[in-house]
């Protein structure tokens, strides 16, 4: 599967999961609105869960029968019906107040969702960035906010995120070092 138009930048974001009701699901998000899910049985599903017209790449994560897609300052949580290849939006999640770029990077593991917001201003420093950890059982407020101890302008904390179990990694591609 590929784009009809080579300028669409197919697979700007990708995610894969070997679990779920149908193993080996792969999702890709291009620079066109929407996401394509490809399944191990050779079927596909195209879906635009956020209905945005932006051509910015989507943030994307998949874990078993659950996926998260982020763009335009929002994140959609999708669930796959048991034994089917159909994902449907179950929960839309708006960005926390003051965040910018929310959903550009996403990671999921079990009931945890990590969302990067690399364009967020911190202490009047533009694009310092932030990342938010949510419990999917209660998305009302983040359970943790990641912020650099000494934020820098254009640090872009949250440009990429990863999550496994109780460990989270949050990149700061414009930063000047490593912090814990």
Secondary structure, DSSP 4 states (H G I P E B T S, - for coil): ---SSGGG-TTSEEEEES-SSSS-EEEEE-SSSSEEEE-TTS-EEEE-TT-----SPPEEEEETTEEEEEETTEEEEEEEPTTSS-EEEEEEEEPPTT--SEEEEEEEETTEEEEEETT--BTTBTT-BEEEEEETTB-SS-SEEE--TT--TT--EEEEEEEETTEEEEEETT-SS---
